Amino acid sequence: MANMMKMLKQAASMQKEMQRVQAELAEKTVEFTTGGGMVKAVARGDLSIESIRIDPKVVDPEDVEMLEDLLLAAVDGAMKAAQEMMQTEMGKVTAGLNLPGGGLPF
């Protein structure tokens, strides 16, 4: 019974730590640029997009498809970078537990 109580305390402690890390991740950002820096997407560690910046030089009414491609690539890259950051930070909390999916809460 003592082992069970110890395990429950550890689980509660880990859950609290994960919540703390998630709150910190929501404040951290990563960015990804495409088109030689013409389009930049900034994502937060909670996997939300903070901002998208477009250099006016890349806006060509005759080639909207290129701008769409640049936006898509920038957002995709920023989201991947945010996911990697989240996995790294959450991995620190769950290190050594051998949880499926790296111990991520989703």
VOLUMGU-479336 format. One record per residue: residue number from 1; y, x, z of N, C-alpha, C in turn. Coordinates in Angstrom, 1 decimal. Example, Ala and Ser with C-alpha at 12.3 -4.5 7.8 and 13.67 -1.06 7.14 Angstrom:
<pts>
PT    n    n_yy    n_xx    n_zz   ca_yy   ca_xx   ca_zz    c_yy    c_xx    c_zz
PT    1    -5.7    13.2     7.8    -4.5    12.3     7.8    -3.3    13.2     7.8
PT    2    -2.2    12.8     7.1    -1.1    13.7     7.1     0.0    12.9     7.9
</pts>
This chain:
<pts>
PT    n    n_yy    n_xx    n_zz   ca_yy   ca_xx   ca_zz    c_yy    c_xx    c_zz
PT    1    -1.2     0.8     0.0     0.0     0.0     0.0     1.3     0.9     0.0
PT    2     1.2     2.0     0.7     2.4     2.9     0.7     2.7     3.4    -0.7
PT    3     1.6     3.7    -1.5     1.8     4.2    -2.8     2.5     3.1    -3.7
PT    4     2.1     1.9    -3.5     2.7     0.8    -4.2     4.2     0.6    -3.9
PT    5     4.5     0.7    -2.6     5.9     0.6    -2.2     6.8     1.8    -2.8
PT    6     6.2     3.0    -2.7     6.8     4.2    -3.3     7.1     4.0    -4.8
PT    7     6.1     3.5    -5.5     6.2     3.2    -6.9     7.3     2.2    -7.2
PT    8     7.4     1.1    -6.4     8.4     0.1    -6.6     9.8     0.7    -6.4
PT    9     9.9     1.5    -5.4    11.2     2.1    -5.1    11.6     3.0    -6.3
PT   10    10.6     3.8    -6.8    10.9     4.7    -7.9    11.3     3.9    -9.1
PT   11    10.7     2.7    -9.4    11.0     1.9   -10.5    12.4     1.3   -10.3
PT   12    12.7     0.9    -9.2    14.1     0.3    -8.9    15.1     1.4    -9.1
PT   13    14.8     2.6    -8.6    15.8     3.7    -8.8    16.0     4.0   -10.3
PT   14    14.9     4.1   -11.0    14.9     4.4   -12.4    15.7     3.3   -13.2
PT   15    15.5     2.0   -12.8    16.2     0.9   -13.5    17.7     1.1   -13.2
PT   16    18.1     1.4   -12.0    19.5     1.6   -11.7    20.1     2.8   -12.5
PT   17    19.3     3.8   -12.6    19.8     5.0   -13.3    19.9     4.7   -14.8
PT   18    19.0     3.9   -15.4    19.1     3.5   -16.8    20.3     2.6   -17.0
PT   19    20.6     1.7   -16.1    21.8     0.9   -16.2    23.1     1.8   -16.2
PT   20    23.1     2.8   -15.3    24.2     3.7   -15.3    24.4     4.4   -16.6
PT   21    23.3     4.9   -17.1    23.3     5.7   -18.4    23.8     4.8   -19.5
PT   22    23.3     3.5   -19.6    23.7     2.6   -20.6    25.2     2.3   -20.5
PT   23    25.7     2.2   -19.3    27.2     2.0   -19.2    27.9     3.2   -19.7
PT   24    27.4     4.4   -19.4    28.1     5.7   -19.9    28.0     5.7   -21.4
PT   25    26.8     5.4   -22.0    26.7     5.4   -23.4    27.6     4.5   -24.1
PT   26    27.9     3.4   -23.5    28.9     2.4   -24.1    30.3     3.0   -24.3
PT   27    30.6     4.1   -23.5    31.8     4.8   -23.6    31.8     6.0   -24.5
PT   28    30.7     6.5   -24.8    30.6     7.7   -25.7    30.5     7.2   -27.2
PT   29    31.1     8.1   -28.0    31.1     7.8   -29.4    30.5     8.9   -30.3
PT   30    30.0     8.6   -31.4    29.6     9.6   -32.4    30.3     9.1   -33.8
PT   31    30.4    10.0   -34.7    31.0     9.6   -35.9    30.2    10.2   -37.1
PT   32    30.4     9.6   -38.2    29.7    10.1   -39.4    30.6     9.8   -40.6
PT   33    30.8    10.8   -41.4    31.7    10.7   -42.6    30.9    10.8   -43.9
PT   34    31.4    10.2   -44.9    30.9    10.3   -46.3    32.0    10.5   -47.3
PT   35    31.6    10.8   -48.5    32.6    11.0   -49.5    33.5    12.2   -49.2
PT   36    33.0    13.2   -48.6    33.8    14.4   -48.3    34.9    14.1   -47.2
PT   37    34.5    13.1   -46.4    35.5    12.8   -45.3    36.4    11.6   -45.7
PT   38    36.1    11.0   -46.8    37.0     9.9   -47.3    36.7     8.6   -46.5
PT   39    35.5     8.4   -46.0    35.1     7.3   -45.2    34.5     7.8   -43.9
PT   40    35.0     7.2   -42.8    34.5     7.6   -41.5    34.1     6.4   -40.6
PT   41    32.9     6.4   -40.1    32.5     5.3   -39.2    32.2     5.9   -37.8
PT   42    32.7     5.2   -36.8    32.5     5.7   -35.4    31.7     4.6   -34.7
PT   43    30.6     5.1   -34.1    29.7     4.1   -33.3    29.7     4.6   -31.9
PT   44    29.5     3.6   -31.0    29.3     3.8   -29.6    27.9     4.0   -29.3
PT   45    27.6     4.5   -28.1    26.2     4.7   -27.7    25.5     3.4   -27.3
PT   46    26.2     2.3   -27.3    25.6     1.0   -27.1    25.2     0.4   -28.5
PT   47    25.3     1.1   -29.5    25.0     0.8   -30.9    26.0    -0.3   -31.5
PT   48    27.2    -0.2   -31.0    28.3    -1.0   -31.7    29.2    -0.1   -32.5
PT   49    29.8    -0.7   -33.5    30.7     0.1   -34.3    32.1     0.0   -33.7
PT   50    32.7     1.2   -33.4    34.0     1.2   -32.8    35.1     1.1   -33.9
PT   51    34.9     1.8   -35.0    36.0     1.8   -36.0    35.4     2.3   -37.4
PT   52    36.1     2.0   -38.4    35.8     2.5   -39.8    37.2     2.9   -40.3
PT   53    37.3     4.1   -40.9    38.5     4.6   -41.5    38.2     4.9   -43.0
PT   54    39.1     4.4   -43.8    39.0     4.6   -45.3    40.3     5.3   -45.8
PT   55    40.1     6.5   -46.4    41.2     7.1   -47.0    41.6     6.3   -48.2
PT   56    42.9     6.0   -48.3    43.4     5.1   -49.4    43.0     5.7   -50.8
PT   57    42.8     7.0   -50.9    42.5     7.6   -52.2    41.2     7.1   -52.7
PT   58    40.3     6.7   -51.9    39.0     6.3   -52.3    38.9     4.8   -52.7
PT   59    40.0     4.1   -52.5    40.1     2.6   -52.9    40.4     2.5   -54.4
PT   60    39.5     2.2   -55.2    39.6     2.0   -56.6    39.2     0.6   -57.0
PT   61    40.1    -0.3   -57.3    39.7    -1.7   -57.7    38.7    -1.7   -58.8
PT   62    38.6    -0.7   -59.6    37.7    -0.6   -60.7    36.3    -0.2   -60.3
PT   63    36.2     0.4   -59.1    34.9     0.9   -58.6    34.6     0.5   -57.1
PT   64    34.6    -0.8   -56.9    34.4    -1.3   -55.5    33.0    -0.9   -55.0
PT   65    32.0    -0.9   -55.9    30.6    -0.5   -55.6    30.6     0.9   -54.9
PT   66    31.3     1.8   -55.4    31.3     3.2   -54.8    31.8     3.1   -53.3
PT   67    32.9     2.3   -53.1    33.4     2.2   -51.7    32.4     1.5   -50.9
PT   68    31.7     0.5   -51.4    30.7    -0.2   -50.6    29.6     0.8   -50.2
PT   69    29.2     1.6   -51.2    28.1     2.6   -50.9    28.6     3.6   -49.8
PT   70    29.8     4.1   -49.9    30.3     5.0   -48.9    30.4     4.4   -47.6
PT   71    30.8     3.1   -47.5    30.9     2.4   -46.2    29.5     2.3   -45.6
PT   72    28.6     1.8   -46.4    27.2     1.6   -46.0    26.6     2.9   -45.4
PT   73    26.8     4.0   -46.2    26.3     5.3   -45.8    26.9     5.8   -44.5
PT   74    28.2     5.6   -44.3    28.9     6.0   -43.1    28.4     5.2   -41.9
PT   75    28.3     3.9   -42.0    27.9     3.1   -40.9    26.4     3.4   -40.6
PT   76    25.6     3.6   -41.6    24.2     3.9   -41.3    24.1     5.2   -40.6
PT   77    24.8     6.2   -41.1    24.8     7.5   -40.4    25.3     7.5   -39.0
PT   78    26.3     6.7   -38.8    26.9     6.6   -37.4    25.9     5.9   -36.5
PT   79    25.2     4.9   -37.0    24.3     4.2   -36.2    23.0     5.0   -35.8
PT   80    22.6     5.8   -36.8    21.5     6.7   -36.5    21.9     7.8   -35.5
PT   81    23.1     8.3   -35.6    23.6     9.3   -34.6    23.7     8.7   -33.2
PT   82    24.1     7.4   -33.2    24.2     6.7   -31.9    22.8     6.5   -31.3
PT   83    21.9     6.1   -32.1    20.5     5.9   -31.6    19.9     7.2   -31.1
PT   84    20.1     8.3   -31.8    19.6     9.6   -31.3    20.3    10.0   -30.0
PT   85    21.6     9.7   -29.9    22.3    10.0   -28.6    21.6     9.1   -27.5
PT   86    21.4     7.9   -27.8    20.8     7.0   -26.8    19.4     7.4   -26.4
PT   87    18.6     7.8   -27.3    17.2     8.2   -27.0    17.3     9.5   -26.2
PT   88    18.2    10.4   -26.5    18.3    11.6   -25.7    18.6    11.4   -24.3
PT   89    19.7    10.5   -24.1    20.1    10.2   -22.7    19.1     9.4   -22.0
PT   90    18.5     8.4   -22.6    17.5     7.6   -21.9    16.2     8.5   -21.6
PT   91    15.9     9.4   -22.5    14.8    10.3   -22.3    14.9    11.1   -21.1
PT   92    16.1    11.5   -20.7    16.4    12.2   -19.5    16.0    11.4   -18.3
PT   93    16.3    10.1   -18.3    16.0     9.2   -17.2    14.5     9.0   -17.1
PT   94    13.8     8.8   -18.2    12.4     8.5   -18.2    11.4     9.7   -18.4
PT   95    12.0    10.9   -18.3    11.2    12.1   -18.6    10.0    12.2   -17.6
PT   96     8.8    12.5   -18.2     7.6    12.6   -17.4     6.9    11.3   -17.1
PT   97     7.4    10.2   -17.6     6.7     8.9   -17.3     5.7     8.5   -18.3
PT   98     5.8     9.1   -19.5     4.9     8.7   -20.6     4.9     7.2   -20.9
PT   99     6.2     6.7   -21.0     6.4     5.3   -21.4     6.3     5.2   -22.9
PT  100     5.7     4.1   -23.4     5.7     3.8   -24.8     7.1     3.6   -25.3
PT  101     7.4     4.1   -26.5     8.7     3.9   -27.1     9.7     4.8   -26.5
PT  102     9.3     5.8   -25.8    10.3     6.7   -25.1    11.0     6.1   -23.9
PT  103    10.5     4.9   -23.5    11.1     4.3   -22.3    12.3     3.6   -22.5
PT  104    12.7     3.3   -23.8    13.9     2.6   -24.2    13.7     1.1   -23.8
PT  105    14.8     0.5   -23.4    14.7    -0.9   -23.0    14.6    -1.9   -24.1
PT  106    14.3    -1.6   -25.3    14.2    -2.5   -26.4    13.0    -2.2   -27.2
</pts>
